Amino acid sequence: MSWLHTWAGVLLGGLLLAIFWTGSLSVFDREIDRWMQPGTRLAPPPSAFSLDQLVVPHARQLAQDAPVWSISLPTPRVPTLQLDYQRPQQGAVRRHIDPRTGELLADQGSWGGTRFIFPFHFSLHLGWRSIGYWLVGAAGMGMLVLLTSGVVAHRKLIAEFFTFRPRKRLQRRLLDLHNLTGVLVLPFHVVITLSGLIIFYSIYFPGITQALYPQGRSQLQLEALGNYSRPASGLTAEIASLDSMLTRAKSVWESSGTPGQAYFVRVWHPGDRNAYVEIRRAHANEVTMNADRLTFDGTTGELLHQHSAAPVAGVQRFLTGLHFIQFDHWTLRWLYFIGGMSGCVLIGTGLLFWSGSRRARHERQGRIGARVVDAVSVTAGAGLIIATLVFFVTNRLLPAGCEWFGHSRAELEIWAFYLSWLLALAHAACYPAQAWRQQLQCAAVLAVTAVALNALTTAFVLPLSLFSGSAAVAGMDMMLLVLAGLCLLASRRIRRAQICAPLPPHPSRIEPPHA
């Protein structure tokens, strides 16, 4: 099993690092949104508001010809009403509305965490033939192989759990840290990887849905997910009161024994006689991301369809909720974040141990394997941190509404992310000996710069935001400063290890790879 563990890690390590890093950040994707979209840093939303008065007028003005209006209701983490729709030239558009005044907030010009970092985690933003989903699925299967083979290869799991020798040479420290993070968070890694694969079962195993639902995807959508549908009639009609539908939905759920509030409203064919309105039940107080939804006639308000997940689908929705952690539990949210970051440490130390144990031998033999893995490790580790921080810094530097060569402000932020990531790869390939140390130092500077720019471009200076109730902004600033400190500490340790490194050992005395 040792060879399987080694080569699966070498081949998939860089991709897994990117997935774990963006997945860890996605735990706080809405807090990242508040930091990157200053206009949405509002006070907590009121308990009662009217969609008919606050949202529908804006929707009619902005998205008159859009086939669908999607309305996300405010929460403590997202204090705005969100209106999403599609425009022919603009594509997907999201606008924010103040739930207290009904004011349409200025376009924030950023995809932030929910529309860039979170989708990157499971799709890599590669849409052609769903190739991004397949790559992430392959990495997930590889992670399960790594976890299983790692347990078999490391027979002394209990001893390795208590073994960490920080004063030993670098290779020994890397292996100890790799074993420690692998054993300590093993249950989390298994659950998070397995649930991630189960979420997208219909992509990876389409034959299952074809066998269970012979009438096609429409039958799957209606029976498994409750997605009622009917075509537009082409005849105009006024939309019924969304507020009345929300009130009716709450009473229906209470009478069925599943009390709860709505969190999402979607209007199909707005302004058409065949319009219908889908209302989904919130899942903030439960692990399961339930599929409970009601569908109303858009012109009469009559209840057309009621759906709750069947037992098998309910298991899948439970695992989905376990993976996405959309329920309100801040202790678990931080534990998920720590578990995700431990996955980054686990994968990164494994790659570094592999390349470090072979670097001298490969150089003598004229082989480039260790150097390639080194470059991939730096790029997927420090390079990805730099790209993320450049994403944040660009967000604070670009003026609102700016465009460049036909690219919107949000697109420019994404271009900055990918270009800086590409530069990190070029730097790692050209300067392998200094790559880790220099890129970590660069990341530290960028993290501090992001905090300073946030203070300069907004009124949210860290000490003030901390005590003024802006926990999301203050938390983001503090985590950036912690990241800067960790990067400087790691850079210093690497420099010290390089100065104190002994002469490379003879190939026959190199420890056999275990990571």
N, C-alpha and C positions, 0 to 999 in steps of 0.2 A: 504493500500500500504506500510505502514511502515514495516510490517513483511517481505514482499517480498523484499524490498530494503535491509533490514538487512541481510537476509539469503543468498540472491544472492551475496552480497558483501563478506560475510564470506566464502562461498564455493568457489568463483572464484577469490577472492582478490589476492592471491599469484600468480596465473597464469597471471592475468591481470597486475600485477606489472612487471613481467618478460617481457611481451609483450610490455608494454609501455616503459620500460627502453631501451630494445634493439631497439625498433622503434625510440626512440629519438636519440640514437647514430647513427642509420642508416641514419639520415638526413645528417651526415657528414662522411659517410662510406669511401668515397674516400680520405678524409683528414686523417682519421685513417690509411688507407693504406699507405699513404706517410710517416707517422710516424713509422709504423711497418715494412716498406720495404724501408730502407734507399737508396738502389740502384736505386730506382725510383724517387728520389728527383732531378729531372732535371730542366733545364731552360725551359721556355715556348716553345712549339713545333713550328716548322716553318709552314708557311701557305701552302707550297707546298712540297710534297715528293712523292716518287715512291714506290708503293707496289711491283711492279715487281722486283725492285732492292733491296729493304730493307727487305721484308717479305718472298717472295716466296722462295728464296734460303734457308733460315732458316727452312721454313716449309717442304721443300723437305728433308732436312737433319734430322730434329727432328721427323717429323710426316709423314714419307713416307707411312706407312701402315695404318694411321688413316683414317677412313671413312669421316671425316669432319674436315675442318679447319675453325675456327672462328677468325676473325680479328676485333678488336675494334680500331677505329682510335683515335688519340690523341686529347685531349681537354685541356683547361686551368686547369681543376681539375685533369686530368690524362695525364701527359705530355709524356707518352710512347705509342708505338704501342703494343697492347696486342695480343698474339697468344695463343688460347685455342684449345686443342685437347685431344683425349682420347687414353690412352695406356693400353694394356691388364693387365699388372701388377700394373701400377701406378694409373690407373683410370684417373680422370680429371687432366690435367696439364695446367698450365698457365706460359708462358714465356713473358718477356718484351724486347722490342727492342727500342734502341735509334733512334727516327725519324730523327735526324740530321746526324748521322754517319752510321746507320745500324748495330751498334754493338749489339750483343746479350748479354743482361745483365745477370749476375749470377742469378741462381735460388734464389729467395728471401726467400724461406723456411717458409712462413707464409700465412695463409688464410686471415689475416687482417680483415677489416671491411666488405668488399664486399662479401667474401666467408664464413665468419663465423657469424658475428654479424647480418648482414642483413638477411640471410636465417633463422637464429634462430628466428627472429621476427615473421615470418609467418608460419614456419614449425617445429620449436623446434628441428630441425635435427632428427626428428623421421620419417623415411621413410616407415616403414612397413605398408602396406595398407593405406598409406597417413594419419596415425593416428595423426601426428603432425598438419596437416591442419585441421583435424576435431576438435582437442582440441582447436586450435586457433579460429576456427569458433564458437564453443560453447561459448568460452570466449567472442567473439564479440557480440553474441546474448545476453549473460548475461549482457554485458556492456550497450547495448541498453535498457534492462529491468531496469538496475540500474539508468540510466539517466531519463527514463520516470517515474519510481516510485519515484525517488528523487524529481522531479519537483512537483509531486502530494503530496508527504509527507511534503515537505517544502513549505508551502503556502505563506510565507512572503519572497519571493525571493528578492524583491527590498530591503527590510530592511536588509536581510542577506548579500547582496552585500556590504553594508556599515558598517557591524558589524565585528570587530575584536578586541578582548580584550586581548592584550598580557600580561597584568599584573594579569589576573585572574588565577585560579588554572589550572593545566595541562589539565584536562578533558575539561574544558570550552574552553581553547585555541585550543585544537585539533578539537573540534566541530566547532568552528568559522572558523578555517583554512580550514576544510573540506567543509563547506558551501560556503566559499568565492571562493575557487578554482573551486568548482562545478558550481557556477553561472557565474563566470567571464569568463570561457573558455567553457561554455556549447555548443555553436554553433560548436566550433572546435571539441570537443569530439564527437558530433553527426555525423558530416561530416566525420571525420577520421574513426570512427567505421563502419558506413554504407558503405562507399566506400571500406573499407577493406573486407567486406563480399561480395560486388558485384564483386570485382576483381576475386575471385575464385568461381564464380557461377557454373561453369561447374563441379566442384568437389562436391559442396553441393547440386546441383540440376541437376544431370545428365539426368534426364528424359526430361528436356527442350531441351537439344541438341539432344537427341535421337528422339524427336518428330519433331524438325525442320530439322534435317539432317538424314533421314532414311537410307542413304547409309553408315552411320558410321562416325568414327572420321576423316577419310581421306577427306570426303566431307566438314566437319566442318573446317578442317585446310585450305583447299583451298579457300572456299567461304567466310568464316568469317575472317580468318587471312591471307590469301594469301600465304600459305605455299605450293608452287608448289613442286611436287616430281615425280621422275621416278627412276627405279632401275638401278643399274650399269650393264654395258654390258659385262664386263670381258675382254674387248679389250683396250689396252693401247693407249693413245693419249696425246699430249702436251696440256697444259692449255693455253688458250688465254690470252691476256694482261688484267690484272685487272685494270690497269690505264685507258685503253680505255673504259672499262665498266663503271668506275666511271664518266668519262667525258660524256659518253652517258646518264647515269642516270641523271646527272645534267641537261642536255638539255631536256630530256623527262619531268622532273618535271617542268621546267620553261615553256615549251610549254603547259602543262596542267593547268597552273595557280597556282601551289603550289611550288614555288621556294624553294630550300633548298639544303643543302649539305648532303652527306652520313655520317653516323657515325658507320656503322657496315657492314662487308662483310663476307659472309659465303660461303665456297666452298664445295660442296657435291661431293663425289666420285672423289677426285683429282687424275689426271693421267689416268682416265677412259674416253672412248669415250662418255659416257653418263653423263659426269660431267656437273653440272650446278652451277651457282653463284647467290646468293641472296644478294641484296644490299638494305639496309633500310635507309629511310630518317630521318635525325636528327630532334629532337623535343626540342632542347635547348631553342628556342625562342617562345615556345607555351606551354600552360598548357597540352593540349592533348598529350598523348603518342601515336602518330599516328601509324597506321598499314601500312603506305605506303611503299611498297616494289616493286622492280623490279627483275625479274629472267631472267638471260641470259644463253645461251648455253655456257658451259665451254670450248669448243674447237673452236667454230666459233665466239663467241661473239654476236650471234643473240639474240634479245629480245624475250623471250618465254612467259612471263606472266607479267602483270601489275596489281597491286592491290591497292585500297583505301578502307577504311572501309565504310560500309553502314551506314545509319543514326543511327540505333539502336546500332550497334557495336561501332559507333563513340561516343555515350553517355557513353558506358562502358569504352572506351579508355580515355575519358575526366575524368571520375571519377578515373580511374587508375592513370592518371597523377596528379590529385589533391591529391591523397594519397601518391604517391612515390616522388613527388616534384623533378623531374629530370630536370626541366627547370632552366635557369640561372636567379635567383633573390635572392640575398643574404639577403635582408631584410626579405622576406617571409621565407627563410630557417631558419633564426634565430627565427622568430615567431613560426614556426613549432616546433623547438627544445624546445622553452619555453613552448608551449602548451603541448608537450609530457611530459616534466618534471612536469608540473602542474598536469597532469593525474597521475603521480607517487605519488605526494603529496596528491591528492584527495583520491586515493585508500589506501595509507599507513595510513593517518590520520583516515580514516573510520575504518580500522582494529584495530588500536591502541585504538580508542574510544570504540569500542565494547568490546575488551578484558579488557580495564581498568575499564569499568563500571561493569564488572562481576567478576573480578579477586578475590576480597575478598569473595564474596558470594560463588563462586565455590570452593575456598579453604576450607571454612567452611563446605560445603556440600560434600567434597571429590570428586568433579567432575574435569575433566581435560580439559574441553572445552576451557576455557580462556587460559590455559597454551599452548595448542596446537596452538591456533590462534596466541598467542604471538610468539611462535617458528617459525611459518610460516611467520609472519610479519617480524621478524628479518632476516630470511633467504632470503626472497624475496626482502627485502629492503637493509639493510647494507650488508648482505651476498652476494647478487648479485653484489653490488658495489665492494666488496673485490675480488670476482671471476674475474670480469672484469679487475681490476687493477693487479691481479696476472697474468692474460693473457698478459697484457702489459709488466709487469716486466720480465716475463719469456722470452718474445720476445727479450728483450734487453740483457738478461743474456746468452742465449744459443748461442754458436758459430755457424757460418754458416756451413751448411752441416752436422751437428751432427745427430746421430741416437742413439737410446737406446732401446735394446731388440726388434729390428726390426721395431721400430716406427720412422717415419721421424720427422724432426724438427717441422713442422707444426702440426703434431699429438701430439707431446709433449706439445706444447702450449695449445692445446685443453684439453688434459688430466689435465694439471695444472689448467685450468679453472674449470672443473667439480670436481676435487678433493678438491680444496679450497672451492668450494660452499658446498660440502658435509661436510667438516670440520666446516664450519660456521653453518650448521644445527645442527651438534653434539654439538657445543659450545652453541648454543641458547637453546637446550633442556636441557643441563646439568647445565647451569648457567643463568637461566632466568632473575634474578634481575640485573645482570651486562651486559647482552648480548648486548643491544643496545649501551650502552656507550663504552664498550670495542671494539666492532666491528667497530664503527665509528672512534675511535682512531686508530685502525689498518688500516682502509681505508685511513686516513689522512697520516699516515706514508708511506703506499704503493704509494700513489699519488706523494708525494715528491720524493720518491725513483725512481719512473719511470722517472721523469724529470731529476734527477741527472744522472741516467744511460744513458739516451739519450744523455746528454752532454758529458759523459765519453766515450761512444762507437761510437759516430759520431762527426763530426766537427760542429754540429748545436747546439751551446750554445744559450740559449734563447735570450739574448740581440742581439747577432749577427744575428741569424736567423730572428729576427723581422725586422731588417733593411736591410737584404740582399735579400729580395723578397721571402723568404720561408714562406709564410703566413700560409700554412697548418701545418707545423711543429711547428711554433711559436704559432699558435692558439691552437694546441693540448697541448703544454706545459702549456700555460696560463690557459686553462680550467682545467687541472689537478691540478694546484695550487689553482684555485678557489674552486675546489671540496675539496681539503684538508682543506681549510679555513672553508667551510661550514660544513664539518664533525666535525671539532674541535669545532665550534660554537654550533652545535647541541648536541655534547657530553657534552659540558659545561652546556647547558641549562637543559639537562636531569639530570646531577649530582645535579644541584641546585634544581630542582624539587623534586628529591628523598630526599635531605636533609630537605627541607621545607615541605614535604608531611605530612598532618595531619593524625590522626588515621582514619582507614577506616570507613565510615559511616555505619549505620545500613541498612540492605537490604531494609527496607521499605522507606528509604530516598534517595536511589540511583536514579539518574535521569533516566527516561525511555530512551532507545536507540533511536537515530534518524539517526545513520549512520551505 
